[in-house]
């Protein structure tokens, strides 16, 4: 479903990746870890083809970085959900309006908008916050809304860029649990994080960016306590 094959990428004269190889199957959950500056955010941009590799290919669904045309990018991105560390919500709009804005951009028929919004809000446990503005929400609630926005068009893959980086440990675990629930329904997840305590909570594929490459890492699972 996602295959990054022999990718090289540099910013000017600063190499970021050399012979990078990553694959994610349909329905798979994978963590992406690595030090600051190792290229996690760059990798995510390569996936949604905001950046194009200098050599090698990124293939997602039917799209190939070597062949994609600019007019195809919006269609590719409709099959992706993106969750950022800093939420990127529209502060002057209610939760409902933030979500309806995304649906209108993607041409969702008006009669489907309310149903899709309420379903997404129910998934993240915030149906009762639909009329609130982002400034009225906690950090954890804001991230839940960002997740609702990411899943509202039923993407094949969600890529999450440090989605718990601004949250306390307890809230971070709650956010991870939401991603696990979404994944259990068949949506693939690529979860970039510095938080090894979260990584230890799951037995799943882990890619570590190191020395311009990705290596498969093994981190001992942490026993969950009630």
C-alpha positions in Angstrom: 0.0 0.0 0.0 3.0 2.3 0.7 6.4 1.5 -0.6 9.4 3.8 -0.4 12.2 2.2 -2.5 15.8 3.3 -2.8 15.0 6.9 -2.1 17.7 9.6 -2.0 16.8 13.1 -0.9 18.8 16.2 0.0 18.1 19.8 0.9 20.6 21.8 -1.2 23.9 20.1 -0.2 22.6 18.6 3.0 21.7 14.9 2.5 18.7 13.6 4.4 18.2 10.1 3.0 20.3 7.7 1.0 18.9 4.4 -0.2 15.8 4.7 2.1 13.5 1.8 2.1 10.2 1.5 4.0 7.0 -0.4 3.4 3.6 -0.4 5.1 0.9 -3.0 4.2 -2.8 -2.3 4.2 -4.1 -2.2 7.8 -0.6 -2.1 9.3 0.4 0.1 12.2 4.0 1.3 12.2 6.0 3.6 14.4 8.7 6.0 13.0 11.3 7.0 15.4 14.7 8.8 15.3 16.6 11.8 16.7 15.6 15.4 15.9 16.9 16.2 12.5 16.8 12.6 11.3 14.2 13.3 8.7 10.9 12.2 10.1 9.0 15.3 8.9 10.8 15.1 5.5 9.7 11.5 5.1 6.1 12.4 5.8 6.3 15.1 3.1 7.7 12.6 0.7 4.7 10.4 1.3 2.1 13.0 0.6 4.4 14.2 -2.3 4.9 17.7 -1.1 8.5 16.7 -1.7 9.7 14.4 -4.6 12.8 12.2 -4.1 15.9 12.9 -6.2 16.1 9.3 -7.0 14.1 6.2 -6.1 10.3 6.1 -5.8 7.5 6.6 -3.3 4.4 4.6 -4.2 1.2 5.0 -2.4 -2.0 3.3 -3.6 -2.1 3.9 -7.4 0.3 6.9 -7.2 4.1 6.9 -8.0 6.3 9.9 -7.3 8.1 9.4 -10.6 4.9 9.6 -12.6 2.5 11.7 -10.6 1.1 14.9 -12.3 0.3 18.1 -10.3 -3.4 17.7 -10.9 -3.3 14.3 -9.3 -2.0 15.5 -6.0 -5.4 16.5 -4.5 -6.7 13.0 -5.3 -3.7 11.3 -3.6 -4.1 13.5 -0.5 -7.8 12.6 -0.2 -6.6 9.1 0.5 -4.3 10.3 3.3 -5.1 11.7 6.7 -2.5 13.9 8.3 -2.2 14.7 12.0 0.3 17.4 13.1 1.8 18.1 16.5 0.5 21.6 16.6 -3.1 20.6 15.5 -3.4 23.2 12.7 -7.1 24.0 13.4 -8.8 27.1 12.2 -9.1 29.2 15.3 -11.9 31.4 14.0 -14.3 28.5 13.3 -16.1 26.0 15.5 -15.2 22.4 15.7 -18.1 21.6 13.3 -17.0 24.3 10.9 -13.4 23.0 10.9 -14.6 19.6 9.9 -17.2 20.8 7.3 -14.5 23.0 5.7 -12.5 19.8 4.9 -15.5 18.0 3.5 -16.5 21.0 1.3 -13.0 21.2 -0.1 -13.2 17.6 -1.2 -16.6 18.0 -2.8 -18.6 16.0 -0.3 -22.4 16.4 -1.0 -24.1 18.7 1.5 -26.5 16.0 2.6 -23.6 13.8 3.8 -21.7 16.5 5.7 -23.5 16.3 9.0 -23.5 12.5 9.1 -19.7 12.4 8.4 -18.9 15.0 11.0 -20.9 13.4 13.8 -19.5 10.0 13.0 -15.9 11.4 13.1 -16.6 13.3 16.4 -18.1 10.2 17.9 -15.0 8.2 17.0 -12.8 10.6 19.1 -15.4 11.0 21.9 -16.2 14.7 21.3 -19.6 14.9 19.8 -20.6 17.3 22.6 -17.9 19.8 21.5 -19.1 20.4 18.0 -20.1 24.0 18.7 -16.9 24.9 20.6 -14.0 26.9 19.2 -10.5 25.5 19.4 -9.5 28.1 22.0 -12.1 26.5 24.3 -10.6 23.1 24.2 -7.7 21.4 26.0 -4.6 20.3 24.1 -5.8 16.7 24.2 -9.3 17.7 22.9 -7.7 19.8 20.1 -5.7 16.8 19.0 -8.8 14.6 19.0 -10.4 17.1 16.7 -7.4 17.0 14.5 -7.7 13.2 14.4 -11.4 13.5 13.5 -10.4 15.8 10.6 -7.9 13.3 9.5 -10.3 10.3 9.4 -13.4 12.2 8.1 -12.8 11.2 4.5 -12.0 7.6 5.4 -8.4 7.6 4.3 -6.3 4.5 3.5 -3.4 5.8 5.5 -3.0 8.2 8.4 0.4 9.8 8.9 0.9 11.4 12.3 3.8 13.8 12.9 4.6 13.8 16.6 0.8 13.9 17.5 1.5 13.6 21.2 4.5 15.9 21.4 2.6 18.7 23.2 0.6 16.5 25.5 1.0 15.1 29.0 1.8 11.4 29.4 -1.8 10.3 30.3 -3.3 12.2 27.4 -0.7 10.9 25.1 -1.8 7.3 25.9 -5.4 8.3 25.3 -4.5 9.6 21.9 -2.5 6.4 21.0 -5.6 4.4 22.0 -7.7 6.4 19.5 -5.2 5.6 16.8 -5.3 1.9 17.7 -9.1 1.9 17.4 -8.9 3.5 14.0 -6.2 1.0 12.9 -8.4 -1.9 14.2 -10.9 -1.0 11.5 -8.4 -1.4 8.7 -6.8 2.1 8.3 -3.0 2.0 8.1 -1.1 4.2 10.5 2.4 5.7 10.4 3.0 7.3 13.7 6.2 9.4 14.1 7.2 10.0 17.7 10.0 10.7 20.1 8.0 9.0 22.9 9.5 5.6 23.4 7.0 4.9 26.3 4.2 4.9 23.6 6.2 2.7 21.3 6.7 0.2 24.1 2.9 -0.2 24.5 2.5 -2.0 21.2 4.0 -5.0 19.4 4.3 -3.6 15.9 6.7 -2.6 13.2 9.2 0.1 14.1 11.3 2.1 11.7 14.3 4.0 13.1 15.7 6.8 10.9 19.5 6.8 11.4 22.5 7.7 9.2 20.2 8.7 6.3 18.5 5.3 6.3 15.7 3.5 7.9 16.4 0.4 10.0 13.8 -1.9 11.6 14.1 -1.5 15.3 13.0 -3.7 18.2 11.9 -2.1 21.5 10.8 -4.3 24.3 7.1 -4.0 25.0 6.1 -2.4 28.2 3.6 -4.2 30.4 0.4 -2.2 30.6 -1.0 -1.6 34.1 -4.6 -1.0 35.0 
